[in-house]
Amino acid sequence: GSGTASVGLDDLAAADLALVAGANPASNHPRLVTQLVALRRRRGSVIVVNPLRELGLVRFRVPSDWRSMLFGSTVSDLYLQPHVGADVALFKALLKGVVEAGGVDRAFIAAHTNAWEAVEADVVATPWSALVDASGVARSELEHATGMLLRARRGIFLWAMGLTHHAHGVDNVLALANLALALGWLGRPGCGLLPIRGHSNVQGVGSVGVAPQLKAAFATRMEELYGIPTARTAGLDTYASMVAAAEGRMRAGVLLGGNLFASNPDRAWTAAALRRLALTVSITTKLNEGHVHGRGRTAIVLPVLARDEESQCTTQESMFNYVRLSEGGEPAVEGDLRSEVEVIAALAELVLPPGRFDWSAFRSHERLRQEMAKVVPGYAAIGDIDQTRREFHVAGRVLHAPPFPTADGKAHFHVTPLPAFAPPAGEFRLMTLRSEGQFNTVVYEEEDLYRGNRRRDVVMMAAEDAARLGLGEGDPVVVETETGRLRVTAAIAGLKPGNLAMYYPEANVLVPRRLDPRSKTPAFKSVLARLRPAAGVEAARDG
């Protein structure tokens, strides 16, 4: 299979439908919204799937387009608002509609897929009432969306963490992929699947081997070139490493960038787990709360240069599988700052036995890229990128024609059961999300411009729920889960009733340690929660 986009940027220009699920590209990927606006201008259609009505997915001003800057641009034709955590039900409903309308591409399925029969039988046997109730989307809206899918000739499905941050996140993506395969929207131009990535190198680190288990071809090449025997069993993923720390089975942690403390669920448990480590070494460009609350008993912070401060060029891989060269720059502050590569090479020289590598040579980014070219599948062109200065597309990832990168060369359907995620009477579905002025766990601005929130200690809720509880904008409330509680203020937002939204990472104190069993991704976006006016909670406590 493939863990990256099956399409290139040119495919978006060829598609006449885009379905954007669990993502807010207006805030995080504004250039992508430019493509959606262009798609609509050539009479294509855009469907948005999001429990929260995001202003930038309804109307957006494209800075490079004078018409858009003056009058604004409509981004979406249909905005579906399912319950939080109800994406499987929604995608199965759309697939059921396609099946009943005779819109399945049976020639494509017969030639290039397997396991369709089980998926078809599952959706046919699932009653419409169950899908409508589970998704929270009206049958009429589902039929409208199905009609748009059937009228389109080529479509691309896009998603982000709104689909993956659930205990059933893998099934969310599989259900969406089932819909694409049933329509024949894979393996030809203008069609395919596009996970929307965040940080510029979140995909690239996986390509160069930062994963719990190396792919077989990668591991074999490492052994051939360097004589390094590699384990063929999986190592510890991020959460498993946290559990090992909490149980005292890990003594030290080298933390390369990021904020491990703030990016885990259950903040109290996370802090206690990291404090059990005898040593933490943080290699970081900026100080963050993890260096205070998530440090080992001995904590060393090594400040390093950011990408645009490096004296050497760096490379990044985009969500479209392009690898680009970035020029360096000058340090923003004075001091003895080194590059991340130099720090890692120096640590290796001090800790590892001598003789296997010339770590001094590996301080050169160009030399590292030459080694990547020998090892990483599809990365041959990176070996001379310092001379050519040309970006390249990672070979073998865009799927414009079968066969597909599976053992049998076919795309695989998967049955996706409806998740057992529904709140008891009087409780809510809670998701956490990021704001406009935020990058990963780093918050630059308190105000969230697009959502109209001037502060972050809020819980966004539907107007109907607020009225039922006698709450108004800014009223103090208490939100509780099995993990913790927070006192915040109410913010009326465009949510479907019965659903709540709060800001990550502050709301991690409310997120239980519940993971998708296959991806090991924490369920930041499907939490059962209770909400009550703060006055009532405090009176009961005092009494």
N, C-alpha and C positions, 0 to 999 in steps of 0.2 A: 504494500500500500504506500501511501504518501501522506506526510504530515504537513505539506505546504500547499500553496495555491495550485490549482490545475490550470489556471489561466494566466495570461499576460495582460499588460495594460491595454494593448490593442484590442483584446477581446471585449473589454468594457465598451469600446467605441463601436463594436460590431453587434452588441446585444441590443434587443429591443424590450427587455424586461430585466429589472433588478429587484431582488427581494433582500432587504436588509433586516437582519434579526439580531436582537440583543446587542446593539451597538449604537453609538452616538457619534458618527464621524464628523458631524458639524463642529463638535468641540475638539475631537482628537485627531481627525484626518480631514481637514477642510478641503484639501485638493481632491479627495475622493468625492466630496459633495459637488465639486465642480463637474465631475464626470456624470453624476446623477442628474444635475441640471441639464447638461448637454444631452443626455439620453432622452429626457422628456421633450426637449426642443425638437428632436428629430422624430417626435410622435411615439416615443416609447413610453413605458409605464414603470413606476416605482412603487413597490409595496413595502411598508415599514411594519415590523413586528416588535412592539416594545410595550411593557406594562405602563410606562410613564410617557405621557405625551411631551416630547421634547420640542421646544420652539424651533431649533435649528434643523429639525427633520420635517418641519412643516413649511417654513419660509427661511430663506438664507440670502445674504448679500455676498456675491462672489466679488472679491476686490479687483480681480483682473478684467471684469466685464462691466462696462459703463452702464449697460441697461440694467444689470442686476444691482449695481450700486445705487442707482437712482430709484428703482421701483421694487427691488427685491425679486427673488425667484422662488417659485413653488418647487419644493423638493419631492414631495410624495403625492401619489394619486389616491392611495388607500392606506390608512393608518389603523392597523389592528392592535387592540390592547388586550392581550390575554392576561389571566391571572399570573402572578409571579410563580415561576416553576411549572407552567402549564404548556410549554412549547411542544412536547411530544404529542399531546392531545390536539393541538392546533395543526401541526404538520400532518398527523394522521387524518385529520378531517379534510385537509386539502387533497391528500392523496385519495381518500375515499370519493371525493367529488370528481376527481380526474378519472378514476376507475368507472364510476357510474355514468359519466358523460362519454365514455368511449375514447378518452384522450390519451390512453397509454400507448407508447411506441413499442408495440409488441415485436416488430422486426428487430429493433435495436436490442431489446431484452433477450430475445432468443439467440442472437448472434454473439452478444458481448457481455452478458451478465449471468449470474447464477443465483439461486435461492429466491427467485421472484414468487414462486407459487406459495410459499409459506407466508410471505408478506401480504400478498393479495388476499389470501384466505383470512388472515388476521384482521385486515381493515374491513373486509366484507362482513365479517362476523361481529365487528364492534358497532353497536347501534349509534345512530346519530345523537340520540339523547345523552349518551355517555360522553361523547366527544364535545358536545356543546356545553354540558354541565362542567366537565373537567377544564375546558379551555377558558370558559367565561366569555366566549365570543359568540354573538348571535348567529343563527343559521344563515340569515340573509347576508351578513358580512362574509361568511365563509363561502357562500355561493358567488358573491361578487368577486372575491379573490380567485376562486377557481376559474371563473370566466376569463379573468385577465390572463391567467396562466395558459389557458387553452387557446386564446387568441394570439399569444406570442409565438414567434418562430424560434427565437434563441433567447436564453435567459441565463443569468448568473445569480447564484445565491451567496450572500455575504453574511458573516456573523463574527461576533467577538465574545468577550467574556460573559455577556448576558446569557449565552447558551452554555458555556463551559463551566461556570462556577456554581454547579449544582451537584448533588449526590447522584444525579442521573444525567450529568453533562454529556457523557459519551453517547447515550441514547438520544439526547437532543440533536446532536450532530448527525447521528446515523439516520434519524427520522427525516431530517432535512435532505440528506444525501439520497434516501429512498425516493423522495419526491423528484429530485433531479434525474435520477436514473429512470424512473417510470416515464418521464417526459422525453427521455433520450438526450438530456442536456449534459452530456459528458462525452469527451472524445471528439469534439468538433469545434471549429472556431466560433467565438461568440457565446460559448456555453461553458459552464463549469462551476466550480466551488472555490470560494475565496475567503479564507480566514483572515480577518483584519487584525494585523499585529499592532502592538503598542510601541515599545522602545525600538529604536532603529536596529538593534542587534539581537533582539530576543530570539529571532529565527536563526541568525548566524551562529550563535554559540552552540545551538543544537547541531548545526551542520558540521562544526569542527570538533564534535565529540563530547561536549559537555552534556551528558545524559547518564541516567543510572545504569544503562547497559549499552555498550557500543554495538553498532550494527556489524554483522559478520564480516562484510567486505572491508569495513574500516579497521576492525580488529586484526584481520589477516594481514592487511597492508602494514600496520604498525609492527607486527611481528617480523615480517619480511625485511623491512627497512632498518629497524632499530633493535631487533632481537628482544623486544619487550613481550613477555608472555602476558596475555590479557585474559581475565576471567570471562568465561562464557555465560556466567550467571549474573543476574542483576545485582547491582549495588544498592545503596540506600538512596531513595529519593529525598526531597527536602523535608517532608513531614516525617518520614521514617528516621531521618537524622535527628529531628527534634525529639522524637520519642526516645531514641537512644541516649540523647543528652539528659532527658528527664529521668531515665532509669539508671543513670550513672554508667552507661556502657560506652561513653565517648568522653575523652579527656580534653580534647582541644578542637577548636574550630578556626579555620582561616576563612574569613568572610570577605569575598571579593566584590566590592561595590554593594549597592542596594541597602536595604534595611530589613534584615531577617526578622527582627523583633516585630515590626509593624506590619509585615506581610503574612503573618500567621494568624489563625483564628484563636480565640480565647486568650486575650492578652495576659491575664494573670498566670495562666499555666505556661505560656510561652516565656514570660520573664523568669519564672522559677526554673524552667528547663535550662535556659541559657546561663543562669547564675550557678548551675551545678557544674559547668565546665571549669576545669582548672585554668584554662587559658583560652582567650579569644584574641585573634589578630585581625583587625579590621583594616582593609586596604580600601580607602575611600577618598572621594573628591570633596565631600562636604560632611560636616558633623550632623548627626541626626539623633533622635531620641533613643535609637537602639544602642548608641554608645554609652548611654546612661542606664537605661532600664534593661537592656539585653546584653550585658557584658558578663564575661567570665570572672572568676575570682581574681585572676590577673588579666588585665585588659590592656592591649597595646593597639594604638591607633596610628596607622601609617598613612599620612596624607599623600595623595598622588595627583598627577596632572589630569585634567579633563581632556576629552578627545580634541577639542579645538585649542588646547594649550600644548599639545604634544609637539616636539621638535621634528618628529618623523611622521610620515603619512600613515593613516589608519584606513581600514576597510570596513564597510558595513553591508549587510545583506537585507534587502527590502522584502516586504511581504509578497512582492511580485517576482521574487527569486532573482533580482538583480544585485550584483555585487559592485559597489562603487568605491572609488578611492577618494579619501578626504585629506585635504592639505592640513598641515599642523598650524601652529600659531605661537603666540607668546603667553607665558603664564600671567594669570590675572592678578596674582599677588606675589610679593617677594618671599623668598625662603628656599629651603633645600628640598624642593619637590622633585620627585622622580616619576617616570612613567610606570604604569602598572606592570608592563612587560619587564622593565628593569628590576622592579621590586621582586617579582616572582622568580626571575632568573637568579637574583642574588640569594634569595631564600633557598633555592634549589642547590646552589653551590655550597651553602653552609650546612645543609641538612643531609643531602644525598651522598652516597659514595662517589668518589671521583672516577672519571674514566669513560663513563657511558656517553655523555654529551659534552660538547664544548659550550657550556652555558654562556660564556662571554659572547660567542657568535650569535646565540639566540636572543641577545639584547637588540639585535637588528630586526626591525619589522620586515624589511625586504627579505631577509633570510628566512624568517618564519613563513612568509607567504610562499617562498619557494618550496619549503617543506610541505605546506598545505597542498600545494599543487600535486605532490606525489601521493598524498594520502587520501584527501577528501574527494569522494565521488562527485564528478561534475565541476570540480574546481581547477582544472588544468590551466585555465586562462589566468588564474591569479598569480602564477609564477613569474610572469613578465609584465604585470600590470603597472609596476613602477616605471617601466620604459614606455609602454604603449599609452598609459593614462586613459585607457578605454574601459568603460564598464562592460560587464558581460552577464549573460543570462546563464544560470546554473543549468547545465545540460541534463536533459531527461525529466524535467519537472513539469513543463507545460504539456498538457495532454490534448493534442489536437486530433488524434486518431488512435483507435485501438491498435495493438493490445495495451492493456493497462499493467502497471507495475505490481502484479500479484503473481502467486505461484502458477496459476492457470491462465494468466493473461486476461482474466475477465474481472469486471466490477462485481462486487458482492452486495446483495441486499441483506438486511438484518431486521428481524422482527424486534419491535420496540414496545414493550408493555407500557401501559399507562402507569406512571409513578404513583405510589401511595403517599402523596404529599398534599394534605388538605388540613386546614386548621380546625380544631374543635369549635363549637359554637362560642362566639364572643372573642375569638382570637384572630390574629392577622397573619398574612404572609409578608415577610420582611425581606427586602433585598438591600445590599449596600452598593454604593456607587461612588464615582469620583466627580469632582467639580471642574469647572472651566479652568480655574487657576491652580491646577494640580498636575504633577507629573509623578506617576507611580505613587509612592507614599509621601512624597514631598509636596507640601501645600504652600503655595506662594501667595495666595490671596484668600482672605476670609469670605469675600463676596463671590457668589456664584451667579454671574451675570445673566446667563440664559434662563436659569430657573427662578430668578428674582429673589434669591435668598441672600441677605446681607451678612449672615453668620452661618457657622457650620454646626452648632449644637441644636439642630432641628430634627424633627421627624416629619417627612412629607407624607400627607394623607389626603384622601379624597374629601371633597366638600360634603358629600353625603354622610361619610363616617363622622366628620367633625360635628355636623348638625345633630346626628343621632346621640353623640356623647356630650352635647352642649358646649362644644369647644369653638373658639375663634382663633384667628391668626395671632400667633405670639403667646397663646396661653401655655402655662407650664404643664407638662405631662411627664409621666414616668413610663418608660418602655422596659419590659422585663422579658427575659427568655430563661431557658434552663441553665444558662451560663452566667448571666449577670443582669444588671439593671443600669439604666442611664436616665438622668433627669434632664430633659431637653424642652424645647418649645415647639408648638404645633405650627406647621407651615402648610397651607392649603395648596395642593398641586393637582395636576391633571392625571391622577391615578384612578384606576378602576377601583371601586369600593371593595373593601376587604384586604387591601394591599398597602404596604408602607415602604418608604425608602429613607435610608440614612447614609451619612457620609462615611466612607472608608478612608483611613484606617481607624478613626476614633470609635466607630461602632463595632470594631472587632471584639470589644469586651462582651458583646451580645451574641457573637457567632460561635456556636458549638464546634467541637472538633469532629465534624462529620465530613467524610470524604467520598468522592466517587470511587468505587472499588477498583475501577480499571485505570483511570487516569491519575488517581491519587490527588486530585484537585479538591481543595476545601470548598464547601458549599457556602460561599459568601453571599449567594443570591437566592437562597431558599431556606429561610429561617422562620420557625413558628414563634410568634411574639404576642405579648399582651400589652395593651396600652390603656392607661387610666389617667384621669386628671390628677395632677400632683397633689392638690389639696386633699382629695379623698385618700390617697395613699399615705400621706403624712399624718392625717388625722387618725387613720387606723393604726399606724405605727405608734403614735403618741398614746393612744388609748390602751 
